[in-house]
Amino acid sequence: MKNFDLNAGGLIGGIAFGGIATAVIFLTFSTQSHGRSPYRLIIIALLGGAVAGNFLWGKVFKKSE
């Protein structure tokens, strides 16, 4: 898989976006009244942060061919 490269940016982005989403959820929502739906935002933020961080890390720190 020549075009696919995992890097540290995915981990950093996932943790950052997941932490922000978790903080927003626990500071604004009551989990008693909303059920499981707030936790979906955390999962989406983790995945979105990982993808964005991986992409940005790859653009900033390019490998020499």
N, CA, C and O atoms as CSV, one atom per row, in Angstrom:
chain,resi,resn,atom,element,x,y,z
A,1,MET,N,N,0.837,-1.170,0.000
A,1,MET,CA,C,0.000,0.000,0.000
A,1,MET,C,C,0.886,1.238,0.000
A,1,MET,O,O,1.243,1.765,1.053
A,2,LYS,N,N,1.221,1.678,-1.163
A,2,LYS,CA,C,2.140,2.793,-1.321
A,2,LYS,C,C,1.520,4.128,-0.901
A,2,LYS,O,O,2.224,4.989,-0.375
A,3,ASN,N,N,0.233,4.313,-1.120
A,3,ASN,CA,C,-0.415,5.593,-0.849
A,3,ASN,C,C,-0.964,5.728,0.562
A,3,ASN,O,O,-1.543,6.761,0.898
A,4,PHE,N,N,-0.799,4.725,1.378
A,4,PHE,CA,C,-1.381,4.731,2.724
A,4,PHE,C,C,-0.259,4.727,3.743
A,4,PHE,O,O,0.574,3.820,3.761
A,5,ASP,N,N,-0.241,5.753,4.596
A,5,ASP,CA,C,0.820,5.859,5.579
A,5,ASP,C,C,0.245,6.382,6.889
A,5,ASP,O,O,-0.282,7.494,6.930
A,6,LEU,N,N,0.336,5.605,7.951
A,6,LEU,CA,C,-0.097,6.054,9.265
A,6,LEU,C,C,1.053,6.790,9.935
A,6,LEU,O,O,2.216,6.416,9.784
A,7,ASN,N,N,0.719,7.832,10.672
A,7,ASN,CA,C,1.746,8.594,11.352
A,7,ASN,C,C,1.240,9.073,12.704
A,7,ASN,O,O,0.101,8.795,13.077
A,8,ALA,N,N,2.075,9.785,13.430
A,8,ALA,CA,C,1.726,10.243,14.779
A,8,ALA,C,C,0.637,11.303,14.761
A,8,ALA,O,O,-0.041,11.499,15.770
A,9,GLY,N,N,0.454,11.985,13.651
A,9,GLY,CA,C,-0.577,13.016,13.565
A,9,GLY,C,C,-1.976,12.475,13.804
A,9,GLY,O,O,-2.816,13.158,14.390
A,10,GLY,N,N,-2.231,11.250,13.352
A,10,GLY,CA,C,-3.537,10.643,13.578
A,10,GLY,C,C,-3.823,10.439,15.051
A,10,GLY,O,O,-4.936,10.688,15.513
A,11,LEU,N,N,-2.843,9.996,15.775
A,11,LEU,CA,C,-2.995,9.790,17.215
A,11,LEU,C,C,-3.182,11.126,17.931
A,11,LEU,O,O,-4.067,11.266,18.776
A,12,ILE,N,N,-2.358,12.091,17.594
A,12,ILE,CA,C,-2.446,13.407,18.232
A,12,ILE,C,C,-3.779,14.079,17.906
A,12,ILE,O,O,-4.434,14.618,18.798
A,13,GLY,N,N,-4.182,14.049,16.644
A,13,GLY,CA,C,-5.453,14.654,16.244
A,13,GLY,C,C,-6.648,13.976,16.888
A,13,GLY,O,O,-7.585,14.640,17.329
A,14,GLY,N,N,-6.613,12.652,16.940
A,14,GLY,CA,C,-7.710,11.913,17.571
A,14,GLY,C,C,-7.848,12.232,19.044
A,14,GLY,O,O,-8.959,12.422,19.540
A,15,ILE,N,N,-6.733,12.294,19.743
A,15,ILE,CA,C,-6.775,12.612,21.169
A,15,ILE,C,C,-7.244,14.048,21.387
A,15,ILE,O,O,-8.045,14.310,22.284
A,16,ALA,N,N,-6.748,14.982,20.570
A,16,ALA,CA,C,-7.126,16.384,20.729
A,16,ALA,C,C,-8.617,16.600,20.455
A,16,ALA,O,O,-9.325,17.176,21.281
A,17,PHE,N,N,-9.086,16.139,19.299
A,17,PHE,CA,C,-10.489,16.336,18.951
A,17,PHE,C,C,-11.411,15.538,19.872
A,17,PHE,O,O,-12.486,16.017,20.234
A,18,GLY,N,N,-11.004,14.340,20.249
A,18,GLY,CA,C,-11.803,13.539,21.172
A,18,GLY,C,C,-11.904,14.184,22.544
A,18,GLY,O,O,-12.962,14.160,23.173
A,19,GLY,N,N,-10.805,14.757,23.004
A,19,GLY,CA,C,-10.813,15.450,24.301
A,19,GLY,C,C,-11.693,16.680,24.280
A,19,GLY,O,O,-12.422,16.949,25.234
A,20,ILE,N,N,-11.624,17.429,23.189
A,20,ILE,CA,C,-12.474,18.622,23.068
A,20,ILE,C,C,-13.947,18.225,23.036
A,20,ILE,O,O,-14.770,18.841,23.712
A,21,ALA,N,N,-14.279,17.208,22.261
A,21,ALA,CA,C,-15.676,16.757,22.172
A,21,ALA,C,C,-16.165,16.234,23.514
A,21,ALA,O,O,-17.306,16.491,23.897
A,22,THR,N,N,-15.324,15.507,24.227
A,22,THR,CA,C,-15.703,14.980,25.539
A,22,THR,C,C,-15.961,16.126,26.515
A,22,THR,O,O,-16.939,16.099,27.262
A,23,ALA,N,N,-15.091,17.125,26.509
A,23,ALA,CA,C,-15.276,18.273,27.394
A,23,ALA,C,C,-16.573,19.012,27.068
A,23,ALA,O,O,-17.320,19.395,27.969
A,24,VAL,N,N,-16.834,19.207,25.785
A,24,VAL,CA,C,-18.058,19.905,25.390
A,24,VAL,C,C,-19.281,19.128,25.829
A,24,VAL,O,O,-20.244,19.708,26.332
A,25,ILE,N,N,-19.248,17.824,25.643
A,25,ILE,CA,C,-20.411,17.000,26.001
A,25,ILE,C,C,-20.671,17.012,27.497
A,25,ILE,O,O,-21.810,17.196,27.926
A,26,PHE,N,N,-19.635,16.818,28.291
A,26,PHE,CA,C,-19.861,16.740,29.730
A,26,PHE,C,C,-20.106,18.106,30.365
A,26,PHE,O,O,-20.612,18.178,31.485
A,27,LEU,N,N,-19.760,19.181,29.677
A,27,LEU,CA,C,-20.048,20.503,30.216
A,27,LEU,C,C,-21.403,21.046,29.769
A,27,LEU,O,O,-21.944,21.947,30.409
A,28,THR,N,N,-21.957,20.513,28.682
A,28,THR,CA,C,-23.198,21.078,28.166
A,28,THR,C,C,-24.400,20.141,28.225
A,28,THR,O,O,-25.527,20.610,28.390
A,29,PHE,N,N,-24.195,18.839,28.097
A,29,PHE,CA,C,-25.318,17.910,28.042
A,29,PHE,C,C,-25.476,17.159,29.357
A,29,PHE,O,O,-24.507,16.909,30.074
A,30,SER,N,N,-26.701,16.813,29.649
A,30,SER,CA,C,-26.986,15.888,30.730
A,30,SER,C,C,-27.197,14.518,30.095
A,30,SER,O,O,-28.128,14.337,29.311
A,31,THR,N,N,-26.345,13.557,30.425
A,31,THR,CA,C,-26.450,12.239,29.799
A,31,THR,C,C,-27.728,11.520,30.201
A,31,THR,O,O,-28.151,10.590,29.515
A,32,GLN,N,N,-28.342,11.929,31.288
A,32,GLN,CA,C,-29.580,11.292,31.716
A,32,GLN,C,C,-30.719,11.579,30.733
A,32,GLN,O,O,-31.550,10.710,30.470
A,33,SER,N,N,-30.751,12.795,30.196
A,33,SER,CA,C,-31.873,13.160,29.347
A,33,SER,C,C,-31.633,12.864,27.866
A,33,SER,O,O,-32.592,12.798,27.096
A,34,HIS,N,N,-30.391,12.686,27.453
A,34,HIS,CA,C,-30.092,12.493,26.040
A,34,HIS,C,C,-29.741,11.047,25.671
A,34,HIS,O,O,-29.576,10.750,24.488
A,35,GLY,N,N,-29.627,10.182,26.604
A,35,GLY,CA,C,-29.324,8.788,26.304
A,35,GLY,C,C,-27.920,8.615,25.759
A,35,GLY,O,O,-26.967,9.149,26.326
A,36,ARG,N,N,-27.776,7.875,24.665
A,36,ARG,CA,C,-26.464,7.571,24.085
A,36,ARG,C,C,-26.034,8.547,23.000
A,36,ARG,O,O,-24.880,8.506,22.575
A,37,SER,N,N,-26.907,9.408,22.544
A,37,SER,CA,C,-26.580,10.265,21.402
A,37,SER,C,C,-25.380,11.178,21.628
A,37,SER,O,O,-24.638,11.393,20.670
A,38,PRO,N,N,-25.124,11.736,22.820
A,38,PRO,CA,C,-23.924,12.571,22.966
A,38,PRO,C,C,-22.627,11.807,22.737
A,38,PRO,O,O,-21.633,12.389,22.303
A,39,TYR,N,N,-22.629,10.516,23.024
A,39,TYR,CA,C,-21.407,9.737,22.875
A,39,TYR,C,C,-21.051,9.497,21.401
A,39,TYR,O,O,-19.897,9.214,21.078
A,40,ARG,N,N,-22.027,9.609,20.526
A,40,ARG,CA,C,-21.740,9.491,19.096
A,40,ARG,C,C,-20.865,10.646,18.633
A,40,ARG,O,O,-20.020,10.469,17.756
A,41,LEU,N,N,-21.058,11.825,19.212
A,41,LEU,CA,C,-20.227,12.970,18.874
A,41,LEU,C,C,-18.767,12.705,19.232
A,41,LEU,O,O,-17.866,13.115,18.500
A,42,ILE,N,N,-18.530,12.030,20.341
A,42,ILE,CA,C,-17.160,11.703,20.743
A,42,ILE,C,C,-16.518,10.779,19.713
A,42,ILE,O,O,-15.372,10.997,19.320
A,43,ILE,N,N,-17.233,9.761,19.276
A,43,ILE,CA,C,-16.704,8.822,18.285
A,43,ILE,C,C,-16.417,9.529,16.966
A,43,ILE,O,O,-15.374,9.311,16.351
A,44,ILE,N,N,-17.347,10.377,16.537
A,44,ILE,CA,C,-17.146,11.120,15.285
A,44,ILE,C,C,-15.947,12.052,15.411
A,44,ILE,O,O,-15.160,12.175,14.473
A,45,ALA,N,N,-15.800,12.710,16.559
A,45,ALA,CA,C,-14.667,13.611,16.770
A,45,ALA,C,C,-13.351,12.844,16.796
A,45,ALA,O,O,-12.352,13.325,16.261
A,46,LEU,N,N,-13.330,11.671,17.400
A,46,LEU,CA,C,-12.107,10.858,17.414
A,46,LEU,C,C,-11.695,10.468,16.002
A,46,LEU,O,O,-10.529,10.596,15.628
A,47,LEU,N,N,-12.656,9.994,15.227
A,47,LEU,CA,C,-12.341,9.579,13.859
A,47,LEU,C,C,-11.969,10.766,12.980
A,47,LEU,O,O,-11.001,10.702,12.221
A,48,GLY,N,N,-12.731,11.842,13.081
A,48,GLY,CA,C,-12.429,13.033,12.287
A,48,GLY,C,C,-11.087,13.638,12.658
A,48,GLY,O,O,-10.336,14.060,11.778
A,49,GLY,N,N,-10.775,13.687,13.943
A,49,GLY,CA,C,-9.487,14.206,14.386
A,49,GLY,C,C,-8.331,13.344,13.928
A,49,GLY,O,O,-7.273,13.856,13.563
A,50,ALA,N,N,-8.528,12.039,13.945
A,50,ALA,CA,C,-7.469,11.135,13.498
A,50,ALA,C,C,-7.204,11.302,12.007
A,50,ALA,O,O,-6.050,11.328,11.580
A,51,VAL,N,N,-8.256,11.414,11.221
A,51,VAL,CA,C,-8.082,11.596,9.778
A,51,VAL,C,C,-7.423,12.941,9.484
A,51,VAL,O,O,-6.476,13.013,8.700
A,52,ALA,N,N,-7.923,14.006,10.113
A,52,ALA,CA,C,-7.366,15.342,9.876
A,52,ALA,C,C,-5.914,15.431,10.346
A,52,ALA,O,O,-5.065,15.984,9.647
A,53,GLY,N,N,-5.631,14.887,11.526
A,53,GLY,CA,C,-4.260,14.914,12.036
A,53,GLY,C,C,-3.307,14.117,11.170
A,53,GLY,O,O,-2.180,14.545,10.924
A,54,ASN,N,N,-3.753,12.961,10.707
A,54,ASN,CA,C,-2.921,12.137,9.833
A,54,ASN,C,C,-2.629,12.865,8.527
A,54,ASN,O,O,-1.497,12.844,8.044
A,55,PHE,N,N,-3.638,13.505,7.955
A,55,PHE,CA,C,-3.467,14.238,6.699
A,55,PHE,C,C,-2.511,15.421,6.883
A,55,PHE,O,O,-1.587,15.605,6.090
A,56,LEU,N,N,-2.736,16.222,7.932
A,56,LEU,CA,C,-1.889,17.395,8.159
A,56,LEU,C,C,-0.450,17.011,8.477
A,56,LEU,O,O,0.484,17.659,8.003
A,57,TRP,N,N,-0.266,15.972,9.268
A,57,TRP,CA,C,1.085,15.515,9.604
A,57,TRP,C,C,1.818,15.071,8.335
A,57,TRP,O,O,3.001,15.355,8.149
A,58,GLY,N,N,1.098,14.381,7.485
A,58,GLY,CA,C,1.702,13.934,6.218
A,58,GLY,C,C,2.081,15.085,5.315
A,58,GLY,O,O,3.080,15.000,4.601
A,59,LYS,N,N,1.308,16.166,5.327
A,59,LYS,CA,C,1.624,17.336,4.506
A,59,LYS,C,C,2.806,18.129,5.080
A,59,LYS,O,O,3.648,18.619,4.328
A,60,VAL,N,N,2.866,18.253,6.400
A,60,VAL,CA,C,3.908,19.052,7.039
A,60,VAL,C,C,5.248,18.306,7.042
A,60,VAL,O,O,6.285,18.875,6.700
A,61,PHE,N,N,5.216,17.043,7.428
A,61,PHE,CA,C,6.447,16.251,7.544
A,61,PHE,C,C,6.485,15.209,6.426
A,61,PHE,O,O,6.246,14.025,6.664
A,62,LYS,N,N,6.779,15.647,5.235
A,62,LYS,CA,C,6.817,14.742,4.081
A,62,LYS,C,C,8.066,13.863,4.142
A,62,LYS,O,O,9.140,14.298,4.557
A,63,LYS,N,N,7.888,12.615,3.716
A,63,LYS,CA,C,9.018,11.699,3.621
A,63,LYS,C,C,9.813,11.980,2.347
A,63,LYS,O,O,9.246,12.329,1.311
A,64,SER,N,N,11.087,11.828,2.437
A,64,SER,CA,C,11.877,11.956,1.220
A,64,SER,C,C,11.786,10.631,0.441
A,64,SER,O,O,11.900,9.551,1.020
A,65,GLU,N,N,11.590,10.731,-0.813
A,65,GLU,CA,C,11.414,9.530,-1.664
A,65,GLU,C,C,12.752,8.922,-2.018
A,65,GLU,O,O,12.804,7.913,-2.722
